[in-house]
Amino acid sequence: MPKGRSVLLVEDEVMIRMMVTDMLRELGHHVAAEAGRVGEAIELVQRTHFDIAILDVNLHGEPVFPVAEAIKARHRPFIFATGYNASILPDEFRNHPALQKPVRIEALRDVIEVTVKRQR
């Protein structure tokens, strides 16, 4: 079993956030912090230790890309989560993994493993 990761979870739907948190725990990871709005997430990026982040692309109608920029500046890996096609991602983020909603635990496990390996 790989070492558990600390995850920054950015998702505006409370029920989805709870479901993903449960999946992360089942996979041996833990949520270091969670946010549902862009401003809140940017603050957490600055003051929270995390190994990887999972970012819902659309937070209450606001794109999550400023959060992704803040994470990129900290040299941390991140994964987008979206119910839309990954082609909606701006060009500068097309090389980042995207997790399709509804999230399945197998897909979550696989995308975390791939993302962590790519970061090394």
C-alpha positions as CSV (number, residue, x, y, z in Angstrom):
1,M,0.0,0.0,0.0
2,P,1.4,3.4,-1.0
3,K,2.0,6.0,1.6
4,G,-1.1,8.1,2.3
5,R,-1.2,11.6,0.9
6,S,-2.6,14.8,2.4
7,V,-5.2,16.2,0.1
8,L,-6.5,19.7,-0.4
9,L,-10.1,19.2,-1.6
10,V,-11.8,22.0,-3.4
11,E,-15.5,21.2,-4.2
12,D,-18.5,23.4,-3.8
13,E,-21.1,20.6,-3.4
14,V,-21.1,19.5,0.2
15,M,-22.4,16.0,-0.5
16,I,-19.7,15.4,-3.2
17,R,-17.1,16.7,-0.9
18,M,-18.2,14.2,1.8
19,M,-18.3,11.3,-0.7
20,V,-14.8,12.1,-2.0
21,T,-13.5,12.5,1.5
22,D,-14.8,9.0,2.4
23,M,-13.2,7.6,-0.8
24,L,-9.8,9.2,0.0
25,R,-9.9,7.8,3.6
26,E,-10.7,4.3,2.2
27,L,-7.7,4.7,-0.1
28,G,-5.4,5.6,2.9
29,H,-5.2,9.3,2.3
30,H,-6.5,12.2,4.4
31,V,-8.0,15.6,3.7
32,A,-5.7,18.3,5.0
33,A,-8.2,21.0,4.2
34,E,-11.4,21.6,2.2
35,A,-13.0,24.6,0.5
36,G,-16.0,25.4,-1.5
37,R,-15.2,28.9,-2.8
38,V,-12.3,30.3,-4.8
39,G,-11.2,32.9,-2.3
40,E,-11.3,30.4,0.6
41,A,-9.3,27.8,-1.5
42,I,-6.6,30.4,-2.4
43,E,-6.1,31.2,1.3
44,L,-5.9,27.5,2.1
45,V,-3.3,26.9,-0.6
46,Q,-1.1,29.6,1.1
47,R,-1.4,28.3,4.6
48,T,-2.0,24.5,4.4
49,H,0.5,21.7,3.9
50,F,-0.8,19.2,1.4
51,D,0.7,16.7,-1.0
52,I,-1.9,17.0,-3.8
53,A,-5.1,18.9,-4.5
54,I,-8.3,17.9,-6.1
55,L,-10.1,20.9,-7.7
56,D,-13.7,21.1,-8.9
57,V,-13.5,23.1,-12.1
58,N,-16.6,25.2,-11.4
59,L,-17.2,26.6,-7.9
60,H,-20.5,28.3,-7.6
61,G,-20.2,29.5,-11.2
62,E,-16.7,30.7,-10.7
63,P,-13.8,29.0,-12.5
64,V,-11.2,27.3,-10.2
65,F,-8.2,28.4,-12.3
66,P,-6.9,31.1,-9.9
67,V,-6.6,28.3,-7.3
68,A,-4.8,26.1,-9.8
69,E,-2.3,29.0,-10.5
70,A,-1.7,29.4,-6.7
71,I,-1.0,25.6,-6.4
72,K,1.2,25.6,-9.4
73,A,3.2,28.4,-7.8
74,R,3.8,26.2,-4.8
75,H,4.9,23.3,-7.1
76,R,2.3,20.9,-5.8
77,P,0.4,18.5,-8.1
78,F,-3.3,18.9,-8.6
79,I,-6.2,17.1,-10.3
80,F,-9.2,18.7,-11.8
81,A,-12.6,17.2,-11.2
82,T,-15.4,18.0,-13.6
83,G,-18.7,16.8,-14.9
84,Y,-17.9,18.4,-18.2
85,N,-15.4,17.2,-20.9
86,A,-11.8,17.9,-20.0
87,S,-11.6,20.0,-23.2
88,I,-13.1,22.9,-21.2
89,L,-9.7,23.3,-19.5
90,P,-7.6,26.3,-20.6
91,D,-4.5,25.4,-22.7
92,E,-2.1,25.9,-19.8
93,F,-3.9,23.3,-17.8
94,R,-4.5,20.7,-20.5
95,N,-1.6,18.6,-19.3
96,H,-3.1,18.2,-15.8
97,P,-5.2,15.1,-15.0
98,A,-8.9,15.5,-15.0
99,L,-11.2,13.2,-13.0
100,Q,-14.6,12.7,-14.5
101,K,-17.7,13.2,-12.2
102,P,-19.4,11.3,-10.8
103,V,-16.2,10.2,-9.1
104,R,-15.5,6.5,-8.9
105,I,-13.1,5.2,-6.3
106,E,-11.0,3.2,-8.8
107,A,-10.6,6.3,-11.0
108,L,-9.7,8.4,-8.0
109,R,-7.1,5.9,-6.9
110,D,-5.6,5.7,-10.4
111,V,-5.4,9.4,-11.0
112,I,-3.8,10.1,-7.7
113,E,-1.1,7.4,-8.4
114,V,-0.4,8.8,-11.9
115,T,-0.3,12.4,-10.7
116,V,2.1,11.6,-7.9
117,K,4.4,9.6,-10.2
118,R,4.4,12.5,-12.7
119,Q,5.5,14.9,-10.0
120,R,8.6,12.9,-9.1
